[in-house]
Amino acid sequence: MDFKFFKKSLPTLIFLAVFSAIAIPVFYHLLKVDKKLKVFNPVDVNPKLVDETMLHVQKNHKIADFKLTNQNGETITNSDYKNKIYIADFFFTRCKTICIAMAYNMNELQEYYKNDDDIMFLSHSVTPVMDSVSVLKEYAINKGAIDGKWNVTTGPKKHIYELARKSYFAVLDEGDGGEDDFIHTEQFVLVDKERRIRGYYDGTEKEDMEKLKKDIFLLKEEYATK
């Protein structure tokens, strides 16, 4: 064995080892940064989905404070979702079209994240007068909602509709939340622990549910590296 070769090459080998120790983590970090989910602000969303009063907002958009009532008659606020990642949607219990698939997929997601305390779910009724607490309770039982994991909520119509239009940007149509106003959307909205929007998904499509799972994984990875 030529020990002279190793002796001459030792500085080079040391340099390569030190360079690799520094470069590989940096490169890995850059790759992870590229994989971070987008943070959605009003300017990043289809303008047709954004209330005209919000179109100018370019950064720091967060879901507004909310106060709703869940299937157990409990008051639910943003504080109940503090430091949680959650998926939000808008539905009504008498819906015989898209809401059926949406509820099924929400239940499937709930089952998938059943033991993950970081993940929660929030459904808003768009017909809150008809969807009383007792109606929501029956609906929640039928759809398999787990208390404390998936809140199925009612509340003042104007409040819910304002959340849909000015916070979640989940509906195309305009309105004021009045008696004749009605919204219907298949959107699932992914919200992070800072109450920022990180993704939109078609709640009726299985492919989108798989994408949602992958995005939640990336989001959890983002928090794990902080």
Steps between C-alpha positions, in 0.01 A plus 500: 500500500635842401491696825677795331192545276268521801738733677506738202125475452412550866444880474277445197301232681458725804384785278246276325370369834459852643344627176252211494410552866409861422366478145269201537289646787482836319390333178245292690368812671463677165305207365269506801443874458394440140243250626331743737135560432393834363342750739186634333415868523206665321722601206594134448142379466263516203358858528151360446535321834616807692269762646577833333592653836785248531648515148772744600644279779838366391636343819433393858146377432360285781166338571295750699385436855185290506236395749276207408293225667580134442294180495510480879381855558851609597646836401788452257747779431839536334649432845384138469721475191802674649824330390302256286503421130143470379284438195192719459196463276149637447196270476134460595334194646221478239741505207453201270781578255863594568467501880455121505844439346650781706378351828626156398846636415514708818420188699774310316750775582386501861560126520843538340602767755303354787803471727673817383425774751639766264217454250139616542194562281244779482174495303278807468130472420389737224136459608551569870135577577391154386809328635430533870715329763269199514509465119879532500528241777310243296701588192831476687410158637398377155824630345720363778628833629721453807432753776800727547644397165238611249273789591184523290378854560217746467488870588388840371460480122675831431797386711533166318461655155753770580747232608443315171553813289751708694705240686496170311426632148298186440208618283462663159168678545453839660255575779444664835398204715139616491185291500515424125875446487625145447844350446590151383860390462700177486817668629705354784738760640824408677588742781828499692579569865532873430148505347644543149355329192740239358288320242169449321354162404189364333326325788318265260814362333707211634808622312482832681474321833825320427661832410366646824664222700833565327468872567425440867814286517704788355337745739580281800858469373518878482402528865735218600801695365413827673 
